[in-house]
Structures are given as structure tokens and as C-alpha cells.
């Protein structure tokens, strides 16, 4: 190998080494950016998990309240039925008195 060829080979190797160094620096920057983004996503996921847990608790509370409301409405409906029956008896009594006169 001639001195010229050897010099070109060394220049090529040095250029490649320089390019690798630049590429490695770029990759490090990308990895740093990805690390930052992943941390941001992790924090956002924690907030989302917390919000979902709160919503789940609220939905469970609403379901319990709705069940209680359903029970109260059933009691009121039953009481209304009894009231209707008593009013009908009263109406029958009043109509019987009016009819007897």
C-alpha cells in the first residue's frame, strides 16, 4: 500500500470516526428527550390513574345513593297505594251516606 493510499485510508477512518461521534451525540440527545417524554407520560398516567380512582369512588357513591332513592320511592309508592285505598273507602262511605239520604 502506497503512502497516498495509507493517508486516504486514515482520512477515511478519521472521517468515519468523526461521523460516528456526531451520530452518538445525536442519539444521546434523542435518548435524553425520550427519557424526559417518558417521565412526563408517567406523571400524566399517575394523574389519570388518580382521576379514574376518584371517578370510580364517585360512581359507587352515586350507585348507593340511587339504590337508597329507589328504596324510598318504593316505600312512598306503597304508602300512596294505601292512601288511595283509604281515600276510596272514604269516598264509598260518603257516597253511601249521600245515596241513603
RAVENHU-V9634 format. One record per backbone hydrogen bond with DSSP energy under -0.5 kcal/mol. NH is the residue of the N-H (numbers start at 0). CO is the residue of the C=O. If there is no record, write none. Layout:
nh=NH co=CO
nh=NH co=CO
This chain:
nh=5 co=1
nh=6 co=2
nh=7 co=3
nh=8 co=4
nh=9 co=5
nh=10 co=6
nh=11 co=7
nh=12 co=8
nh=13 co=9
nh=14 co=10
nh=15 co=11
nh=16 co=12
nh=17 co=13
nh=18 co=14
nh=19 co=15
nh=20 co=16
nh=21 co=17
nh=22 co=18
nh=23 co=19
nh=24 co=20
nh=25 co=21
nh=26 co=22
nh=27 co=23
nh=28 co=24
nh=29 co=25
nh=30 co=26
nh=31 co=27
nh=32 co=28
nh=33 co=29
nh=34 co=30
nh=35 co=31
nh=36 co=32
nh=37 co=33
nh=38 co=34
nh=39 co=35
nh=40 co=36
nh=41 co=37
nh=42 co=38
nh=43 co=39
nh=44 co=40
nh=45 co=41
nh=46 co=42
nh=47 co=43
nh=48 co=44
nh=49 co=45
nh=50 co=46
nh=51 co=47
nh=52 co=48
nh=53 co=49
nh=54 co=50
nh=55 co=51
nh=56 co=52
nh=57 co=53
nh=58 co=54
nh=59 co=55
nh=60 co=56
nh=61 co=57
nh=62 co=58
nh=63 co=59
nh=64 co=60
nh=65 co=61
nh=66 co=62
nh=67 co=63
nh=68 co=64
nh=69 co=65
nh=70 co=66
nh=71 co=67
nh=72 co=68
nh=73 co=69
nh=74 co=70
nh=75 co=71
nh=76 co=72
nh=77 co=73
nh=78 co=74
nh=79 co=75
nh=80 co=76
nh=81 co=77
nh=82 co=78
nh=83 co=79
nh=84 co=80
nh=85 co=81
nh=86 co=82
nh=87 co=83
nh=88 co=84
nh=89 co=85
nh=90 co=86
nh=91 co=87
nh=92 co=88
nh=93 co=89
nh=94 co=90
nh=95 co=91
nh=96 co=92
nh=97 co=93
nh=98 co=94
nh=99 co=95
nh=100 co=96
